[in-house]
Amino acid sequence: MSITARTVRLLMPVAALLFLGLALLIRVVDDGALRQYSGTGLYASMVWAGVLFLWPRMAPVPAGTVATVFCWVVECAQLTGVPAELSARSLAARLALGVQFDPVDLAWYPAGVAPLVVLHHLLRARTRPASRPPRDVVPPPAALPVDTRP
């Protein structure tokens, strides 16, 4: 059984909401490092869900790479001050873009995406139809009976 692109598109918003709910729950119960770094990792997880929503047939590693690079670009954009200015005007911008650059976040983005890439790979391998030989491979000829008469 294979998972269709339509199914992926239906599941990814649910996954993003679950990641957001978990991040908000952690914010309620913790005020330290767990709150900071889990939020960063879960933000990257939501971006991963967004990538698969947009491109549901994308392979696991490219999807994880796109999500991670997007997060890095957003983080590095914080060096310009533009996200901070937008964040001062909008809570949505603050949640999506952040306020200030933190180099530690650059390591936490892949940490939030890597487990999802592994899970994606395992699910994809499990639901992939049985492998067939490549089309350009010619099967060996059948054994011909050998005439052993004198």
N, C-alpha and C positions, 0 to 999 in steps of 0.2 A: 504494500500500500504506500502510495506516495502522497506527500502533503502538497496541496495545490497552492498556487500563488494567492488565490482568493482566501484560503484558510490562513495563510501567513498574514495577509493584510487585516484579517479580522482579529488575529491573536496579538499582533504587535501593540495596538493601543491598550489592550488589556494588560500586557506585560509592562508597558510604560507606566500605567496607573498603579500597578503593583509596586514598581520600583519607587515611584513618587510617594506612595503610601508608607512604604518602609522607611524612606528617608525622613518623612515628616514624623513618624513614630519615634525614630531614633532622636530627632531634635527635641521631642517632648521629654524623653527619659534621660538624656545625657547632655551635658553642657561642656564637654571636653574634647579631647582628640578624636574619640569615636564619632562624635557629631560632625566634626570638620571633615575627616577623611572618608567616612562612609558616605557622606553627602557628595563628595567629589566622585567617588567610585560609582555611586548610584546615578549621578548625573550622566556619566559616561554610558551606563547601562541604558538609560532612557534614549540617549543619542543612538546607540546600537539598535534599539527597537525602531527608532525613526528611520534609520538606514534601511532596515529590512522592510519596513512599511513601504518605502519609496521603491525599493528594488527587491521584491520578495524572492527572486530566484538567485540572488547573489550568494556566492560560496562563502563559507564561514570566515576564512582568513581575510579575503578582501573586505567583507562587511566589517569585521573588527578593525581592520586598518583604516577604513574610511571613518568610522566612528572615532577612533583614537586621534587621527590627524585633525578631524573637525574640532575636537575638544582642545587640542594643542593650539590650533589657530585662534580659537576664542580666548584661551588663556593668554596667549602672546599679544592679542589685541588689547588686553588690559594694560599693557605697557604704554599705549597711546593716550589713555585717559578718556577716550570716547565712551567705552562701556560704563565707566564711573559716572560720567555726565548723564548718560541715558538712564542709569540705575537710580540716580537722584530724582528722576521724574516719574519712574514707573516701577512698580513692584515686579511686573512680568519681566522687564528688562533686567532687573536685579537678579531674579532667579535664573534667567536664561544666559546672561552675559557675565555676571559677577561684578565685582567692584575693583579689586586690586590683584595684581599679579602675585602668585605664590609658586615658586619653582617646585615645591614639594608636590603640588597638584599634578605636575607633568608626569610624575611616576604613578599617581593614583588613578589616572584615566585608564591606562592599560590594565591596571589591577581590577578595575570594574568591568572591563570588556573581556579579558582573557577567559574567565570561567564560562561566559556566554558563548564564546567562540568554540570552546571544547564541547559544550552541550549541543550547540548547533551542529557541529561535526558529527557527534554521536547520533543525534536524531536523523541527520541526513543519511548517514551510512545505514542506519536501521531501516529506513523507509525506502531506500533506493531499491529498484527492482534487481532481481538476480542478474549478475553480470553476464554479458554475452561476449563471445570472442569478437575482436575488431573485424570490421568488414574486409580489410585488406589481407587478412590472414587466410591462406588457402589450407583447408584441412588435408592431411596426408592421404594419398590415394589408398583405396581399400586394397587389401592383399588379394592378389590374383591367384587362382588355383594353379599350381605347378603340375605340369604333365610329367609324370615319372615313368611313362611307358618307354620301353627301349626303341 
